[in-house]
Amino acid sequence: MKKNLSAAVFLLAASANAFAQTSAKDSLRVVNLQEVQVVSTRATSKTPVAYSNISQKEIQKQNFGLDLPFLLTATPSVLTTSDAGSGVGYTSIRVRGTDATRINITANGIPMNDAESHSIFWVNTPDLASSLEDMQIQRGAGTSTNGAGAFGASINLRTAGIPSKAYAEVSGSYGSFNTHKETVRVGSGLLGNHWAFDTRISNIQSDGYRDRATSDLKSYFLQGGYYGENTTLKLIAFGGKEKTYHAWDGISREQLETDRTYNPNGAIKDDNLNKGNIIGFYDDQTDNYEQTNYQLIFNHLFSPEWHLNIALHYTDGFGYYQEYKNGRTLEEYGLKPFYLPENTEAQTKTNLVRQKLVDSGFGGGVFSVDYKDEKLSASLGGGLNHYSNDHYGKVIWVKNYTEPLNPDHEYYRNNGSKTDGNIYAKATAPMLPLRSRRKNLPATTIPTGSSTSFPVRRKCWITNWDILSATAVSQPV
């Protein structure tokens, strides 16, 4: 909690001194200024990358509480999985066969991947889709960007702009497996031609398709912005709190035929050696995590061609998962053997409940300077980030244990720390015109494996897109 408060105070203090005041003419200026965000990491029709854009309208058509991966299932080469079987809770995505550790994910150009595993846990940002303006998924290596390497794909999220008119909205949905979502959104509209504020709170719950695979997700999204003639400054805070029952483990092919919904997680056995019969399931076999993301985003238009974007960010996370373990060796947890009254032999194994906890912080900054006119599009950008995560474990209960059990006893503790930086420069420009020796060559459209195509004509300007198009055409979607 102290880290959350400190981060908020720091970002608010920075926002008070980050720009000189200018005056906004009307709400159209607000819309235009918000649209210039996150241009340097996005693909365009001239970029040699297979990509798909998903608009806010398309997102809302299928936004009934499912995690973000399931909102991308209609795009080419995407495969999604759900531990609970309902699309809510722990979900994952693969693009062209590569998992999330090789997929770069950014929100407003800010890295979202976990700095240690390079993966992403969508369960920590439930209903973020309700606060998105649009998404872009780039299949393949993708364009230069911030954060983890994008060998398989890049997913670029842009949060929704603040509407220029005040509004209030309440929505809800209900579906299979007792899955339901409730969302409340309120916006102030443009105040005094300069200020605007927006907020959302959401609740998502599901019983899951698999046995006991419940999900209880809470989330919020807050943003406030100043809009000048050519300058915007936005402070965004969004986060979530999740409690999900473990459904991580799979089952055999034979069990799929006879009991498809069986969930082995949380099984309790009637002996201390992990060889007995299952007599029940542990009620609190759960994953519990709370994450808050802060973003301070500064945009300035120097001219119709030149644009500057600077963003500071901090992500605070804390949580644990709790599980019942059968027949564990006490020495592994730093616990002493014990004696039962009816047995003179020391007990070195027994059943217990353990917690594995993490307490992480990830902060830094990214920037980009962009130039664009009719012939040239260029960007210079980069970022510097630091990550620290404490990992530790506790034992909170031991079956029949006769020795003192210290609730603060830790059987392991370690820290992961990482500082990384990146810088990139890229440009797209026309080359010399080429003339074909053959006259009256008809225009031909060549599919590129995405929703875009380009004409090949008798006389054309050769761009970066044209040079690399032969490779793009041969790639699978």
Beta strands, then each sheet from edge to edge (+ up, - down):
strand 1: 50-55
strand 2: 78-82
strand 3: 91-95
strand 4: 103-107
strand 5: 110-111
strand 6: 132-139
strand 7: 153-159
strand 8: 167-175
strand 9: 179-187
strand 10: 195-206
strand 11: 215-227
strand 12: 231-245
strand 13: 267-269
strand 14: 278-281
strand 15: 286-301
strand 16: 306-329
strand 17: 349-372
strand 18: 377-398
strand 19: 410-428
strand 20: 433-435
strand 21: 444-447
strand 22: 453-456
strand 23: 459-461
sheet 1: 1+ 6- 7+ 4+ 5-
sheet 2: 2+ 3-
sheet 3: 8+ 9- 10+ 11- 12+ 15- 16+ 17- 18+ 19-
sheet 4: 13+ 14-
sheet 5: 20+ 23-
sheet 6: 21+ 22-
end
